[in-house]
Amino acid sequence: MIRVVVVDDQEMVREGFSALLNSQEDIEVVGAAGNGLQGVALARTVKPDVVLMDVRMPEMDGLTATRLLLDGSSSTKVLVLTTFDLDDYVYEALQAGASGFLLKHAPARELLNAVRVVAAGDALLAPSITKRLIEDFVRSRRTERVRPARLDVLTDRETEILVLVAQGMSNAEIAAHLVLAEQTVKTHVSRVLTKLGLRDRAQAVIAAYESGLVVPG
């Protein structure tokens, strides 16, 4: 059972998401909060698998809440809710450890899939959205990049897989591309994250772009 907390300052949004998620046999909403401060306190108490986190909220915004919630050994995943009029606020949420984005007006099936994907932790949510955001973010921050020494700890195969992850490929797509078993790819991805000290695939994509291993565009 995937346990979810919904954090949004709009009551209708909280109730709508909660009703939809609770209609699924494998998902349970274990709490809801109206701002980041309440959301962090609630998540620390009930320890959900996934938090749906709005960006702009009173008292404490979603960025600050994400940083606080994911600072430490928490295994909770954060899925950022946005209206797609994106700014640095959202990019910083990725750097703070958010696992991906979900458009507030996305179809119900996308919300359900997003929660399951983030809970599983084995795929980058909405590559067409997240990859584009990271590209724009990195392009705006740096014009010259130097491959950091920490990437040298990766084997050639791990580096190759990191590049494909940064290009938005799922484990299944990487397996087909490299003619490997999907479980083998999953093992390689796990080793990349461990060696580079990264939380998940979203941070791996950022690392690949910021290091110059992958070039925006």
N, CA, C and O of each residue as an XYZ file, in Angstrom:
868
protein
N       0.838     -1.200      0.000
C       0.000      0.000      0.000
C       0.876      1.255      0.000
O       1.769      1.396      0.836
N       0.615      2.163     -0.943
C       1.350      3.421     -1.019
C       0.645      4.458     -0.145
O      -0.526      4.767     -0.368
N       1.349      4.991      0.839
C       0.773      5.947      1.783
C       1.138      7.368      1.345
O       2.307      7.678      1.115
N       0.118      8.222      1.234
C       0.313      9.550      0.654
C      -0.197     10.647      1.586
O      -1.211     10.484      2.265
N       0.528     11.770      1.605
C       0.080     12.987      2.279
C      -0.073     14.070      1.213
O       0.812     14.245      0.377
N      -1.175     14.788      1.238
C      -1.437     15.857      0.279
C      -1.261     17.211      0.970
O      -1.908     17.477      1.983
N      -0.391     18.067      0.429
C      -0.129     19.381      1.025
C      -0.447     20.466     -0.008
O       0.275     20.623     -0.992
N      -1.514     21.202      0.220
C      -1.940     22.255     -0.700
C      -2.828     23.229      0.062
O      -3.625     22.813      0.903
N      -2.699     24.524     -0.223
C      -3.478     25.507      0.527
C      -4.913     25.635      0.026
O      -5.709     26.347      0.637
N      -5.259     24.968     -1.063
C      -6.620     24.997     -1.578
C      -7.369     23.738     -1.132
O      -7.002     22.620     -1.493
N      -8.409     23.940     -0.352
C      -9.146     22.815      0.209
C      -9.744     21.918     -0.872
O      -9.750     20.695     -0.733
N     -10.242     22.520     -1.940
C     -10.845     21.731     -3.012
C      -9.816     20.831     -3.682
O     -10.121     19.701     -4.063
N      -8.597     21.338     -3.822
C      -7.528     20.533     -4.421
C      -7.193     19.368     -3.508
O      -7.064     18.233     -3.968
N      -7.050     19.641     -2.220
C      -6.741     18.576     -1.265
C      -7.811     17.493     -1.278
O      -7.507     16.301     -1.318
N      -9.062     17.924     -1.245
C     -10.162     16.960     -1.201
C     -10.273     16.179     -2.504
O     -10.543     14.978     -2.494
N     -10.062     16.866     -3.630
C     -10.152     16.198     -4.923
C      -9.078     15.138     -5.102
O      -9.359     14.011     -5.508
N      -7.847     15.516     -4.796
C      -6.746     14.558     -4.898
C      -6.933     13.393     -3.934
O      -6.693     12.238     -4.285
N      -7.359     13.706     -2.731
C      -7.530     12.660     -1.720
C      -8.598     11.664     -2.140
O      -8.415     10.456     -1.985
N      -9.704     12.155     -2.667
C     -10.786     11.271     -3.106
C     -10.324     10.355     -4.231
O     -10.610      9.157     -4.232
N      -9.612     10.930     -5.179
C      -9.127     10.131     -6.304
C      -8.136      9.069     -5.840
O      -8.250      7.902     -6.217
N      -7.175      9.468     -5.032
C      -6.148      8.528     -4.570
C      -6.750      7.422     -3.708
O      -6.356      6.262     -3.821
N      -7.690      7.774     -2.858
C      -8.304      6.778     -1.977
C      -9.197      5.801     -2.733
O      -9.580      4.764     -2.192
N      -9.528      6.127     -3.976
C     -10.361      5.224     -4.772
C      -9.562      4.042     -5.328
O     -10.128      3.107     -5.894
N      -8.233      4.102     -5.155
C      -7.359      3.048     -5.673
C      -7.045      2.020     -4.588
O      -6.847      2.373     -3.425
N      -7.003      0.759     -4.974
C      -6.761     -0.306     -4.009
C      -5.362     -0.273     -3.418
O      -5.143     -0.753     -2.306
N      -4.407      0.297     -4.165
C      -3.016      0.265     -3.712
C      -2.527      1.593     -3.148
O      -1.343      1.731     -2.841
N      -3.428      2.582     -3.004
C      -3.034      3.902     -2.505
C      -3.952      4.326     -1.364
O      -5.164      4.119     -1.421
N      -3.362      4.924     -0.326
C      -4.134      5.413      0.810
C      -3.622      6.791      1.228
O      -2.430      6.963      1.481
N      -4.523      7.771      1.299
C      -4.158      9.099      1.788
C      -4.213      9.063      3.310
O      -5.271      8.837      3.898
N      -3.062      9.288      3.941
C      -2.972      9.179      5.401
C      -2.997     10.535      6.091
O      -2.858     10.618      7.311
N      -3.176     11.602      5.308
C      -3.258     12.924      5.914
C      -3.203     14.026      4.865
O      -2.777     13.792      3.734
N      -3.634     15.225      5.241
C      -3.600     16.385      4.350
C      -3.298     17.629      5.175
O      -3.659     17.710      6.349
N      -2.632     18.597      4.550
C      -2.249     19.825      5.254
C      -2.410     21.025      4.328
O      -2.343     20.894      3.106
N      -2.626     22.208      4.934
C      -2.885     23.399      4.153
C      -1.695     24.305      3.916
O      -1.819     25.305      3.210
N      -0.534     23.979      4.493
C       0.684     24.751      4.213
C       1.909     23.888      4.491
O       1.798     22.787      5.031
N       3.066     24.397      4.119
C       4.282     23.614      4.252
C       4.637     23.266      5.685
O       5.115     22.165      5.961
N       4.405     24.200      6.596
C       4.733     23.958      7.998
C       3.935     22.785      8.542
O       4.487     21.888      9.180
N       2.630     22.798      8.286
C       1.778     21.694      8.721
C       2.151     20.402      7.996
O       2.121     19.320      8.581
N       2.502     20.528      6.719
C       2.842     19.361      5.919
C       4.071     18.632      6.434
O       4.094     17.403      6.507
N       5.098     19.406      6.791
C       6.329     18.798      7.317
C       6.049     18.092      8.635
O       6.495     16.964      8.849
N       5.317     18.748      9.509
C       4.995     18.155     10.810
C       4.195     16.872     10.633
O       4.456     15.866     11.293
N       3.221     16.919      9.738
C       2.384     15.748      9.493
C       3.191     14.602      8.899
O       3.071     13.458      9.336
N       4.021     14.916      7.894
C       4.814     13.874      7.235
C       5.801     13.230      8.196
O       6.038     12.023      8.136
N       6.374     14.032      9.080
C       7.322     13.473     10.041
C       6.623     12.550     11.036
O       7.239     11.646     11.601
N       5.336     12.788     11.239
C       4.572     11.968     12.184
C       4.082     10.664     11.550
O       4.243      9.587     12.123
N       3.481     10.776     10.359
C       2.874      9.588      9.742
C       3.810      8.854      8.780
O       3.539      7.719      8.387
N       4.929      9.518      8.400
C       5.941      8.911      7.539
C       5.350      8.266      6.272
O       5.414      7.047      6.110
N       4.781      9.077      5.386
C       4.196      8.552      4.148
C       5.269      8.149      3.145
O       6.441      8.492      3.299
N       4.858      7.427      2.130
C       5.781      7.073      1.046
C       5.951      8.254      0.098
O       7.041      8.493     -0.423
N       4.868      8.987     -0.120
C       4.885     10.107     -1.057
C       4.140     11.309     -0.470
O       3.087     11.163      0.151
N       4.715     12.508     -0.683
C       4.025     13.752     -0.334
C       3.764     14.525     -1.616
O       4.692     14.806     -2.375
N       2.493     14.873     -1.863
C       2.159     15.770     -2.963
C       2.299     17.175     -2.411
O       1.540     17.565     -1.523
N       3.254     17.946     -2.918
C       3.613     19.234     -2.320
C       3.361     20.398     -3.279
O       3.978     20.489     -4.340
N       2.452     21.277     -2.889
C       2.229     22.493     -3.661
C       3.452     23.401     -3.511
O       4.193     23.278     -2.535
N       3.669     24.303     -4.457
C       4.844     25.171     -4.407
C       4.582     26.429     -3.582
O       5.313     26.713     -2.633
N       3.562     27.169     -3.934
C       3.291     28.439     -3.264
C       2.178     28.277     -2.231
O       1.025     28.020     -2.576
N       2.542     28.429     -0.971
C       1.589     28.295      0.136
C       1.933     29.294      1.233
O       3.078     29.734      1.329
N       0.958     29.656      2.062
C       1.229     30.578      3.171
C       2.011     29.899      4.296
O       2.073     28.672      4.376
N       2.604     30.721      5.158
C       3.358     30.282      6.335
C       4.673     29.591      5.988
O       5.726     29.975      6.497
N       4.624     28.576      5.128
C       5.860     27.953      4.647
C       5.615     27.429      3.243
O       4.688     26.651      3.016
N       6.455     27.862      2.294
C       6.281     27.440      0.905
C       6.744     25.996      0.697
O       7.375     25.397      1.568
N       6.419     25.461     -0.460
C       6.738     24.073     -0.750
C       8.223     23.795     -0.865
O       8.672     22.694     -0.548
N       8.997     24.783     -1.318
C      10.442     24.603     -1.432
C      11.079     24.410     -0.057
O      11.835     23.463      0.159
N      10.770     25.305      0.853
C      11.313     25.202      2.214
C      10.855     23.909      2.871
O      11.633     23.239      3.550
N       9.601     23.566      2.669
C       9.060     22.342      3.260
C       9.766     21.103      2.710
O      10.052     20.163      3.451
N      10.040     21.110      1.418
C      10.733     19.975      0.802
C      12.129     19.818      1.380
O      12.564     18.709      1.689
N      12.830     20.943      1.523
C      14.173     20.891      2.089
C      14.164     20.325      3.505
O      14.982     19.472      3.849
N      13.229     20.808      4.321
C      13.155     20.346      5.699
C      12.788     18.869      5.777
O      13.366     18.108      6.553
N      11.823     18.484      4.964
C      11.334     17.110      5.001
C      12.383     16.111      4.534
O      12.487     15.012      5.078
N      13.161     16.492      3.524
C      14.120     15.558      2.942
C      15.524     15.723      3.503
O      16.451     15.052      3.050
N      15.693     16.590      4.468
C      16.995     16.787      5.099
C      17.235     15.689      6.125
O      16.687     15.721      7.227
N      18.057     14.723      5.750
C      18.321     13.613      6.667
C      18.058     12.270      6.017
O      18.277     12.099      4.818
N      17.593     11.327      6.801
C      17.453      9.958      6.316
C      16.033      9.598      5.906
O      15.727      8.420      5.718
N      15.171     10.579      5.764
C      13.785     10.298      5.396
C      13.703      9.577      4.061
O      14.373      9.955      3.100
N      12.884      8.547      4.005
C      12.699      7.798      2.760
C      11.488      8.298      1.984
O      11.171      7.770      0.918
N      10.817      9.306      2.510
C       9.645      9.876      1.852
C      10.032     10.548      0.540
O      11.058     11.225      0.467
N       9.226     10.368     -0.484
C       9.442     11.019     -1.772
C       8.511     12.221     -1.880
O       7.380     12.184     -1.397
N       8.988     13.280     -2.513
C       8.163     14.475     -2.704
C       7.865     14.674     -4.182
O       8.764     14.681     -5.023
N       6.590     14.833     -4.474
C       6.119     15.096     -5.826
C       5.562     16.514     -5.845
O       4.559     16.800     -5.191
N       6.213     17.402     -6.595
C       5.852     18.817     -6.591
C       4.657     19.081     -7.504
O       4.633     18.660     -8.661
N       3.663     19.791     -6.957
C       2.495     20.185     -7.731
C       2.723     21.577     -8.295
O       3.135     22.478     -7.565
N       2.462     21.767     -9.575
C       2.721     23.059    -10.198
C       1.691     23.352    -11.279
O       1.023     22.448    -11.782
N       1.572     24.629    -11.629
C       0.657     25.042    -12.698
C       1.407     25.236    -14.018
O       0.811     25.620    -15.024
N       2.714     24.968    -14.007
C       3.588     25.030    -15.186
C       4.056     26.432    -15.534
O       4.789     26.597    -16.509
N       3.658     27.458    -14.770
C       4.271     28.775    -14.944
C       5.492     28.764    -14.022
O       5.511     29.389    -12.962
N       6.507     28.027    -14.474
C       7.619     27.656    -13.612
C       8.683     28.739    -13.496
O       8.892     29.533    -14.413
N       9.352     28.750    -12.339
C      10.440     29.677    -12.104
C      11.515     28.962    -11.287
O      11.431     27.751    -11.083
N      12.522     29.695    -10.821
C      13.616     29.079    -10.078
C      13.141     28.361     -8.825
O      13.808     27.456     -8.325
N      11.998     28.765     -8.330
C      11.425     28.126     -7.143
C      11.321     26.616     -7.348
O      11.673     25.823     -6.474
N      10.829     26.246     -8.527
C      10.605     24.837     -8.814
C      11.923     24.118     -9.082
O      12.106     22.976     -8.659
N      12.835     24.778     -9.780
C      14.137     24.169    -10.020
C      14.833     23.856     -8.690
O      15.442     22.800     -8.520
N      14.724     24.796     -7.766
C      15.350     24.596     -6.463
C      14.702     23.429     -5.712
O      15.356     22.755     -4.917
N      13.426     23.201     -5.967
C      12.749     22.068     -5.341
C      13.388     20.759     -5.791
O      13.535     19.831     -4.995
N      13.765     20.682     -7.058
C      14.467     19.495     -7.561
C      15.785     19.323     -6.835
O      16.129     18.222     -6.407
N      16.522     20.413     -6.699
C      17.808     20.332     -6.017
C      17.634     19.974     -4.541
O      18.514     19.366     -3.932
N      16.499     20.354     -3.982
C      16.236     20.050     -2.579
C      15.883     18.583     -2.377
O      15.821     18.100     -1.247
N      15.653     17.878     -3.485
C      15.386     16.449     -3.370
C      14.047     15.984     -3.879
O      13.732     14.798     -3.784
N      13.228     16.907     -4.432
C      11.941     16.484     -4.986
C      12.182     15.485     -6.111
O      13.146     15.605     -6.867
N      11.301     14.503     -6.213
C      11.484     13.428     -7.192
C      10.880     13.740     -8.549
O      11.135     13.017     -9.512
N      10.091     14.792     -8.649
C       9.525     15.121     -9.944
C       8.403     16.120     -9.837
O       8.171     16.695     -8.774
N       7.695     16.333    -10.952
C       6.636     17.323    -11.031
C       5.334     16.703    -11.485
O       5.321     15.680    -12.169
N       4.250     17.327    -11.103
C       2.933     16.936    -11.586
C       2.136     18.207    -11.816
O       2.041     19.058    -10.931
N       1.567     18.335    -12.996
C       0.730     19.486    -13.281
C      -0.589     19.345    -12.530
O      -1.200     18.276    -12.526
N      -1.018     20.428    -11.898
C      -2.249     20.378    -11.107
C      -3.461     19.990    -11.947
O      -4.407     19.382    -11.447
N      -3.423     20.346    -13.217
C      -4.564     20.063    -14.074
C      -4.340     18.818    -14.945
O      -5.016     18.634    -15.958
N      -3.411     17.991    -14.554
C      -3.140     16.769    -15.311
C      -4.316     15.801    -15.173
O      -5.028     15.840    -14.169
N      -4.528     14.935    -16.163
C      -5.595     13.932    -16.069
C      -5.393     13.023    -14.859
O      -4.272     12.850    -14.382
N      -6.473     12.453    -14.377
C      -6.432     11.597    -13.193
C      -5.429     10.462    -13.353
O      -4.720     10.123    -12.406
N      -5.366      9.876    -14.537
C      -4.465      8.732    -14.733
C      -3.007      9.143    -14.562
O      -2.178      8.338    -14.135
N      -2.688     10.412    -14.900
C      -1.316     10.883    -14.746
C      -0.961     11.069    -13.275
O       0.163     10.788    -12.860
N      -1.919     11.542    -12.494
C      -1.692     11.684    -11.057
C      -1.437     10.319    -10.431
O      -0.491     10.151     -9.661
N      -2.267      9.359    -10.755
C      -2.126      8.023    -10.183
C      -0.803      7.389    -10.608
O      -0.106      6.776     -9.799
N      -0.471      7.544    -11.880
C       0.790      6.979    -12.366
C       1.971      7.666    -11.707
O       2.950      7.012    -11.346
N       1.888      8.991    -11.547
C       2.983      9.747    -10.946
C       3.251      9.287     -9.517
O       4.404      9.103     -9.126
N       2.204      9.104     -8.753
C       2.359      8.659     -7.369
C       3.017      7.280     -7.330
O       3.908      7.041     -6.515
N       2.587      6.383     -8.196
C       3.149      5.024     -8.219
C       4.605      5.041     -8.664
O       5.436      4.326     -8.104
N       4.918      5.857     -9.673
C       6.283      5.941    -10.182
C       7.227      6.491     -9.114
O       8.301      5.936     -8.882
N       6.824      7.573     -8.473
C       7.664      8.193     -7.452
C       7.824      7.262     -6.252
O       8.910      7.158     -5.681
N       6.752      6.595     -5.876
C       6.822      5.662     -4.733
C       7.790      4.524     -5.032
O       8.527      4.082     -4.151
N       7.787      4.049     -6.280
C       8.683      2.960     -6.660
C      10.134      3.422     -6.695
O      11.047      2.643     -6.423
N      10.346      4.707     -7.036
C      11.697      5.260     -7.042
C      12.582      4.751     -8.152
O      13.800      4.920     -8.094
N      11.993      4.123     -9.180
C      12.842      3.516    -10.204
C      12.683      4.149    -11.582
O      13.135      3.591    -12.581
N      12.035      5.325    -11.634
C      11.896      5.995    -12.923
C      11.739      7.490    -12.711
O      11.192      7.927    -11.698
N      12.216      8.266    -13.657
C      12.097      9.716    -13.586
C      10.708     10.128    -14.035
O      10.286      9.774    -15.136
N      10.004     10.854    -13.221
C       8.637     11.260    -13.536
C       8.599     12.229    -14.702
O       9.354     13.200    -14.742
N       7.720     11.959    -15.644
C       7.454     12.851    -16.772
C       8.734     13.407    -17.390
O       8.985     14.609    -17.302
N       9.550     12.552    -18.014
C      10.820     13.017    -18.576
C      10.696     14.244    -19.469
O      11.571     15.110    -19.452
N       9.615     14.331    -20.254
C       9.461     15.462    -21.171
C       9.345     16.776    -20.428
O       9.714     17.825    -20.957
N       8.833     16.732    -19.198
C       8.708     17.947    -18.392
C       9.963     18.172    -17.567
O      10.591     19.228    -17.649
N      10.326     17.165    -16.767
C      11.444     17.328    -15.843
C      12.751     17.574    -16.586
O      13.530     18.438    -16.184
N      13.005     16.839    -17.652
C      14.239     16.997    -18.414
C      14.318     18.407    -19.000
O      15.382     19.025    -18.981
N      13.215     18.912    -19.510
C      13.206     20.262    -20.077
C      13.510     21.304    -19.001
O      14.265     22.246    -19.240
N      12.924     21.132    -17.821
C      13.156     22.073    -16.735
C      14.620     22.092    -16.320
O      15.211     23.153    -16.117
N      15.190     20.903    -16.197
C      16.582     20.819    -15.779
C      17.494     21.440    -16.826
O      18.447     22.142    -16.488
N      17.199     21.182    -18.099
C      18.003     21.775    -19.173
C      17.968     23.299    -19.081
O      19.011     23.952    -19.137
N      16.779     23.859    -18.943
C      16.636     25.313    -18.862
C      17.352     25.872    -17.641
O      18.000     26.917    -17.706
N      17.224     25.155    -16.521
C      17.847     25.595    -15.277
C      19.366     25.620    -15.391
O      20.011     26.606    -15.036
N      19.927     24.524    -15.890
C      21.388     24.431    -16.008
C      21.907     25.432    -17.028
O      22.961     26.032    -16.818
N      21.190     25.623    -18.122
C      21.609     26.567    -19.149
C      21.670     27.986    -18.585
O      22.550     28.767    -18.949
N      20.737     28.314    -17.700
C      20.684     29.660    -17.145
C      21.733     29.902    -16.073
O      22.086     31.049    -15.799
N      22.232     28.838    -15.467
C      23.153     28.980    -14.341
C      24.618     28.949    -14.736
O      25.443     29.627    -14.124
N      24.948     28.163    -15.760
C      26.364     28.001    -16.074
C      26.582     27.982    -17.575
O      25.772     27.432    -18.322
N      27.678     28.583    -18.016
C      28.038     28.549    -19.427
C      29.230     27.649    -19.652
O      29.427     27.149    -20.760
N      30.032     27.433    -18.622
C      31.192     26.544    -18.725
C      31.077     25.456    -17.659
O      30.767     25.743    -16.503
N      31.328     24.217    -18.051
C      31.195     23.116    -17.111
C      32.453     22.259    -17.147
O      33.047     22.051    -18.205
N      32.832     21.789    -16.031
C      33.990     20.912    -15.935
C      33.545     19.600    -15.315
O      32.853     19.593    -14.297
N      33.933     18.511    -15.914
C      33.552     17.205    -15.378
C      34.147     17.048    -13.982
O      35.369     17.035    -13.832
N      33.298     16.928    -12.958
C      33.804     16.809    -11.592
C      34.523     15.492    -11.367
O      34.183     14.474    -11.970
N      35.523     15.522    -10.493
C      36.318     14.328    -10.232
C      35.467     13.183     -9.716
O      35.805     12.018     -9.923
N      34.356     13.502     -9.040
C      33.555     12.431     -8.450
C      32.960     11.507     -9.510
O      32.631     10.362     -9.201
N      32.810     11.982    -10.768
C      32.298     11.114    -11.814
C      33.299     10.030    -12.186
O      32.938      9.033    -12.812
N      34.555     10.224    -11.802
C      35.582      9.231    -12.124
C      35.378      7.927    -11.362
O      35.983      6.912    -11.707
N      34.542      7.939    -10.341
C      34.296      6.707     -9.584
C      33.374      5.771    -10.361
O      33.229      4.603    -10.002
N      32.753      6.277    -11.417
C      31.847      5.455    -12.209
C      32.600      4.635    -13.244
O      33.604      5.086    -13.797
N      32.114      3.436    -13.500
C      32.668      2.620    -14.577
C      32.159      3.178    -15.907
O      31.257      4.015    -15.926
N      32.732      2.719    -17.008
C      32.279      3.181    -18.320
C      30.802      2.859    -18.526
O      30.054      3.679    -19.058
N      30.382      1.671    -18.108
C      28.989      1.273    -18.263
C      28.069      2.146    -17.408
O      26.994      2.541    -17.858
N      28.487      2.444    -16.187
C      27.682      3.287    -15.303
C      27.564      4.703    -15.858
O      26.507      5.328    -15.769
N      28.656      5.201    -16.430
C      28.620      6.526    -17.043
C      27.667      6.536    -18.233
O      26.903      7.482    -18.423
N      27.722      5.477    -19.026
C      26.837      5.352    -20.183
C      25.370      5.351    -19.748
O      24.521      5.989    -20.370
N      25.098      4.629    -18.681
C      23.721      4.547    -18.187
C      23.275      5.872    -17.590
O      22.112      6.250    -17.732
N      24.181      6.588    -16.920
C      23.845      7.908    -16.383
C      23.437      8.855    -17.509
O      22.485      9.623    -17.364
N      24.144      8.800    -18.608
C      23.811      9.639    -19.762
C      22.405      9.316    -20.273
O      21.631     10.223    -20.579
N      22.079      8.035    -20.363
C      20.762      7.629    -20.856
C      19.652      8.012    -19.874
O      18.551      8.379    -20.284
N      19.950      7.923    -18.583
C      18.987      8.366    -17.572
C      18.723      9.855    -17.756
O      17.577     10.301    -17.698
N      19.790     10.622    -17.977
C      19.663     12.075    -18.154
C      18.900     12.426    -19.421
O      18.332     13.512    -19.528
N      18.886     11.513    -20.378
C      18.144     11.744    -21.614
C      16.672     11.388    -21.463
O      15.892     11.512    -22.407
N      16.300     10.940    -20.257
C      14.893     10.678    -19.976
C      14.438      9.258    -20.184
O      13.237      8.988    -20.165
N      15.376      8.330    -20.385
C      14.998      6.936    -20.617
C      14.643      6.222    -19.316
O      15.255      6.458    -18.275
N      13.651      5.352    -19.392
C      13.291      4.502    -18.262
C      14.233      3.301    -18.229
O      15.005      3.089    -19.164
N      14.172      2.522    -17.158
C      15.011      1.320    -17.079
C      14.736      0.372    -18.232
O      15.660     -0.206    -18.803
N      13.462      0.212    -18.575
C      13.089     -0.697    -19.663
C      13.660     -0.211    -20.998
O      14.135     -1.009    -21.806
N      13.607      1.104    -21.218
C      14.135      1.659    -22.474
C      15.647      1.536    -22.539
O      16.204      1.248    -23.598
N      16.319      1.755    -21.404
C      17.776      1.596    -21.369
C      18.150      0.146    -21.623
O      19.096     -0.135    -22.359
N      17.411     -0.772    -21.018
C      17.681     -2.205    -21.199
C      17.570     -2.594    -22.671
O      18.408     -3.332    -23.191
N      16.532     -2.094    -23.337
C      16.346     -2.404    -24.749
C      17.450     -1.775    -25.594
O      17.942     -2.385    -26.543
N      17.831     -0.552    -25.241
C      18.860      0.166    -26.001
C      20.231     -0.502    -25.890
O      20.976     -0.576    -26.868
N      20.555     -0.986    -24.692
C      21.873     -1.584    -24.459
C      21.860     -3.112    -24.538
O      22.891     -3.764    -24.374
N      20.686     -3.663    -24.788
C      20.511     -5.124    -24.853
C      20.973     -5.762    -23.536
O      21.830     -6.646    -23.515
N      20.384     -5.291    -22.459
C      20.673     -5.808    -21.125
C      19.358     -6.188    -20.449
O      18.285     -5.764    -20.879
N      19.448     -6.979    -19.404
C      18.263     -7.297    -18.612
C      17.861     -6.050    -17.835
O      18.721     -5.289    -17.390
N      16.565     -5.840    -17.671
C      16.103     -4.651    -16.960
C      16.620     -4.627    -15.523
O      16.932     -3.558    -14.997
N      16.715     -5.794    -14.883
C      17.216     -5.853    -13.519
C      18.682     -5.425    -13.456
O      19.121     -4.816    -12.481
N      19.430     -5.754    -14.512
C      20.839     -5.351    -14.577
C      20.950     -3.827    -14.649
O      21.803     -3.224    -13.999
N      20.079     -3.220    -15.444
C      20.062     -1.763    -15.558
C      19.701     -1.142    -14.215
O      20.318     -0.166    -13.788
N      18.715     -1.705    -13.564
C      18.290     -1.189    -12.260
C      19.442     -1.238    -11.262
O      19.616     -0.319    -10.461
N      20.226     -2.310    -11.313
C      21.380     -2.448    -10.421
C      22.424     -1.375    -10.729
O      22.991     -0.775     -9.816
N      22.675     -1.137    -12.010
C      23.648     -0.112    -12.411
C      23.200      1.274    -11.945
O      24.005      2.052    -11.435
N      21.904      1.580    -12.124
C      21.377      2.878    -11.714
C      21.543      3.054    -10.207
O      21.930      4.123     -9.735
N      21.246      2.001     -9.465
C      21.396      2.046     -8.007
C      22.841      2.324     -7.610
O      23.095      3.094     -6.684
N      23.783      1.702     -8.306
C      25.205      1.919     -8.009
C      25.629      3.339     -8.336
O      26.436      3.928     -7.616
N      25.091      3.896     -9.421
C      25.405      5.277     -9.792
C      24.941      6.228     -8.688
O      25.679      7.123     -8.275
N      23.721      6.024     -8.223
C      23.183      6.884     -7.170
C      24.012      6.772     -5.900
O      24.307      7.775     -5.250
N      24.385      5.546     -5.551
C      25.163      5.321     -4.328
C      26.545      5.961     -4.431
O      26.984      6.648     -3.508
N      27.224      5.737     -5.546
C      28.576      6.257     -5.719
C      28.613      7.787     -5.734
O      29.568      8.391     -5.245
N      27.584      8.404     -6.291
C      27.571      9.861     -6.404
C      26.841     10.525     -5.240
O      26.755     11.751     -5.173
N      26.312      9.705     -4.317
C      25.628     10.257     -3.165
C      24.356     10.994     -3.520
O      24.051     12.037     -2.940
N      23.607     10.453     -4.479
C      22.390     11.097     -4.965
C      21.152     10.393     -4.418
O      21.166      9.191     -4.155
N      20.089     11.163     -4.254
C      18.861     10.627     -3.669
C      18.070      9.782     -4.661
O      17.584      8.705     -4.316
N      17.943     10.272     -5.899
C      17.134      9.557     -6.886
C      17.519      9.983     -8.294
O      18.492     10.711     -8.490
N      16.748      9.526     -9.268
C      17.072      9.781    -10.665
C      16.980     11.254    -11.032
O      17.730     11.726    -11.886
N      16.081     11.978    -10.405
C      15.974     13.404    -10.704
C      17.287     14.116    -10.393
O      17.753     14.936    -11.183
N      17.881     13.803     -9.244
C      19.167     14.409     -8.890
C      20.281     13.893     -9.792
O      21.253     14.606    -10.040
N      20.152     12.671    -10.281
C      21.148     12.132    -11.211
C      21.132     12.916    -12.513
O      22.182     13.191    -13.093
N      19.940     13.275    -12.972
C      19.820     14.065    -14.201
C      20.468     15.433    -14.015
O      21.186     15.909    -14.895
N      20.214     16.063    -12.870
C      20.831     17.361    -12.585
C      22.350     17.232    -12.595
O      23.041     18.067    -13.179
N      22.875     16.188    -11.949
C      24.323     15.983    -11.878
C      24.916     15.801    -13.267
O      25.992     16.322    -13.556
N      24.223     15.066    -14.125
C      24.722     14.823    -15.480
C      24.795     16.105    -16.290
O      25.740     16.315    -17.051
N      23.791     16.966    -16.125
C      23.771     18.226    -16.867
C      24.772     19.223    -16.290
O      25.514     19.860    -17.037
N      24.796     19.361    -14.964
C      25.678     20.344    -14.358
C      27.150     19.988    -14.568
O      28.006     20.872    -14.589
N      27.444     18.708    -14.722
C      28.827     18.289    -14.913
C      29.274     18.438    -16.371
O      30.466     18.371    -16.669
N      28.315     18.640    -17.273
C      28.654     18.722    -18.681
C      28.664     17.380    -19.359
O      28.957     17.291    -20.552
N      28.345     16.317    -18.617
C      28.284     14.977    -19.199
C      27.210     14.928    -20.287
O      27.355     14.244    -21.300
N      26.133     15.673    -20.046
C      25.077     15.847    -21.035
C      24.892     17.342    -21.242
O      24.877     18.104    -20.274
N      24.752     17.770    -22.489
C      24.642     19.189    -22.825
C      23.192     19.537    -23.112
O      22.548     18.831    -23.888
N      22.644     20.605    -22.514
C      21.267     21.015    -22.779
C      21.023     21.185    -24.267
O      21.839     21.759    -24.988
N      19.861     20.665    -24.720
C      19.494     20.798    -26.120
C      20.049     19.686    -26.993
O      19.815     19.675    -28.201
